[in-house]
Amino acid sequence: MPDRLVEILLMLPQATWETVFMTFLSTFFACVMGFPLGVYLYVSSPAGLIPRPVVYNVLARVVNLFRSFPFIILMILLIPFSRLIVRTSIGPVAVIIPLSIAAAPFVSRIVEAALSEVDEGVITAARAMGASQLQIIGKVLVPESLPALISGLALTIINLIGYSAMAGAIGGGGLGDLAIRYGYYRFETDVTVAAVIVILALVEGVQIIGSAVSRGLLSRR
């Protein structure tokens, strides 16, 4: 085996672990922030359980603003905040903060869309049985929309894998940092190709698992 190939293979595991670490931890925090926001967006929407058009319109515009914000610029703007929270602005841990904030509005829209797909007849039946608003959300809306939520979660993870690769531009670590630091700056194309192959494999793996879980939930209905 050529020495160069061995060197690349030795660099990939650490970079892959950093990407997985950043992606899944930021997905968790994005869901913690985005899920309740998405539920409230649905509840307060004109077709929701407690329509509040003014609140919904203001909140929806704020969410859209953050969703459309370029991630690379958001990372740069959040450098002081990351330094305040984790005492550094570079590395995988620091990147989790902008990744989570960037993904939270995306998660909220996914949750809102998934809840909106629930059949109105199911909600009407729950109301007829005397269910409270919280019971309708927790025992009707969320279980009924679970396949769509799982598909949305897989899409969120895939997007964050792409964002984490972009974070390599400012020393975020992971496969993106490996591709930029070695592949781009040192003109070592083989490193870039190896990093891209691993990223594609991660994306494909997440998509396959997400689709399988979503189909499994649908088949149990």
Secondary structure as GFF3:
##gff-version 3
##sequence-region A 1 221
A	DSSP	alpha_helix	3	44	.	.	.	ID=ss1
A	DSSP	alpha_helix	53	67	.	.	.	ID=ss2
A	DSSP	alpha_helix	71	77	.	.	.	ID=ss3
A	DSSP	alpha_helix	79	86	.	.	.	ID=ss4
A	DSSP	alpha_helix	92	116	.	.	.	ID=ss5
A	DSSP	alpha_helix	120	128	.	.	.	ID=ss6
A	DSSP	alpha_helix	133	136	.	.	.	ID=ss7
A	DSSP	pi_helix	137	141	.	.	.	ID=ss8
A	DSSP	alpha_helix	142	144	.	.	.	ID=ss9
A	DSSP	alpha_helix	146	166	.	.	.	ID=ss10
A	DSSP	three_ten_helix	167	170	.	.	.	ID=ss11
A	DSSP	alpha_helix	174	178	.	.	.	ID=ss12
A	DSSP	pi_helix	179	184	.	.	.	ID=ss13
A	DSSP	alpha_helix	189	219	.	.	.	ID=ss14
###
